[in-house]
Amino acid sequence: MRSTRGIAALALISAGALALTACQQGSASRDDSSDGDGVTLQFQSLSDQPATQEAVSGIVDAWNADNPDVQVEIIQAGWDGIYDKLITQFTGGTAPDIIQYEAASIGSFARDGYLADLGDLVDADLQSDISEGIWESVTVDDQIVAYPSTLQSYMVFANTDLLEQAGVEIPTGETMSWEQLQEIARATTADGRFGLGWGLGSPTAALMTLGVGFDGAYFTGEGADAAIEVGENELALPELVHEMAYTDRSLDPTSLTQSGSEVLASFYGGTVAMTVQGSFQAANIAADAPEGFNWTVLPPLEGTAGALQAANPQTYSVNVDSEYVDESAEFLNYFLQADNLAQIAYADALIPSSGTAREQVAELAGDAIGWEQILASGDGLTGAPFLKVDGYAEWKDTIATPAFQQYFADQITLEELSSQLTQGWDDIAG
């Protein structure tokens, strides 16, 4: 019998919704065929962009045409509120067969026994085409509990006109050091303009993702046994950001209170020469930047441990209680074939998990600005300990985010930041 200690407690919050959902959805796997021989798999998709929804629908339609005995039905959902929705579905026995989510959030569902072990079902060619680091992000207690699909990285976007006016040679190497970023930011800071704007209003995800490049793990162990460690490696990136804002004065301190999207207005307006953004913003900048705005994406950032970032892919898992685990995995092996994954990644402006799909996205993108650098950053995506920690979401929201915000507002010292992060986790972990 599975343990529901983590999820069941949270499910009490949604008890009313549970009863309603159970009445509305029925069983997760259904036999809809008239002769009883066919199978219909429910596929809960979170794709929220029209182009991506179209790509997903096209792939499912092609599968259904070729597999009359195993049909797939898309259940369209959204990212907002999906964690509580999944709690309700799993505890009510109404979860669909195939579930889209993300690596950082599936750990508790896997440890509570709701996700099937797919290790023996993943297509061998697909498995070898995805790096071990990315597979590590979807491995819980030595079980592969999801197929990794698309990912984002954090990249530096630059106004090429402003860099050239400052006499800066635009980096073209395979990677770029943080020291280079600092130098460029200082060189382009002048006349009321900052060299860098970074939307860190919600800072934790970006800092911990990029902190892997400094060997900043933050946690050791997994699940409920994890312990926190905030040392020199973990503090390297926050300290660098603080130095740029308050010592160099090359980073706009106002941007540290904003979202990434809010900083784009300053980028378009020329009041910041560069901005750190999620890689998906390349598509938005290409569509929304003012006419004549010249921009580029700089090479992936390299810290002391390399050009590494934490991999938090979107994922596809299979409900362990599905009657059709094998059929669901067979569909996912098809769904994540390189040409299909490339379509989805390109539509979402994200990095596909597999190397072959990345090559195909490069062909689809052609000479579109930024894609070469963004796809190259995929080589440095790797697993990170904090993605597998029970209580991470609570610590991130209630402890880490306000502590980082205070530090970037210059209200606490680096030592106080370390203390708050450590003591806050100890209080949560008990």
Number of C-alpha atoms within 10 A of each C-alpha: 5 8 11 18 11 15 20 15 10 14 22 14 13 13 14 11 16 22 12 11 16 17 12 10 13 14 16 21 22 17 14 13 14 7 7 8 10 15 20 22 26 22 25 20 21 20 19 13 11 11 15 19 18 15 22 20 15 14 19 19 15 11 17 17 11 10 14 13 13 22 22 21 17 16 14 12 16 13 13 9 9 14 14 16 19 19 23 28 20 24 18 18 18 23 29 26 28 29 21 24 21 22 26 21 20 25 24 22 19 23 22 16 17 24 27 20 22 20 16 11 16 19 17 11 10 18 15 13 14 18 18 13 17 27 22 19 30 31 23 19 12 10 16 23 30 33 29 28 25 24 25 27 25 20 24 24 25 22 20 19 15 22 20 12 10 15 12 16 10 15 15 11 10 14 18 18 17 16 13 13 18 20 15 23 26 19 19 24 22 14 7 8 18 25 30 32 30 27 23 25 19 20 23 19 14 18 21 22 24 23 26 29 26 22 19 24 21 22 19 16 13 17 20 13 10 20 17 19 17 17 14 13 18 22 20 18 21 18 16 14 21 20 16 19 23 15 11 15 17 26 29 23 23 16 22 23 19 17 16 21 15 14 27 26 13 20 24 19 13 17 21 30 28 33 25 22 24 19 25 21 21 22 18 13 17 14 10 12 16 11 7 6 16 14 22 18 25 24 24 28 24 21 22 15 13 16 23 26 31 28 29 25 27 22 22 25 29 28 27 20 19 25 15 20 23 16 19 24 24 15 20 20 19 18 20 25 16 23 17 17 27 29 24 28 24 25 19 23 23 28 29 31 30 24 19 18 25 23 16 20 27 18 11 14 15 11 10 13 17 22 25 17 21 27 21 16 24 26 17 22 28 21 26 27 19 25 23 28 23 20 17 22 15 12 19 19 13 14 21 25 18 19 24 25 20 15 19 26 16 14 13 15 13 17 11 14 21 20 14 19 22 19 13 19 23 13 10 13 16 6
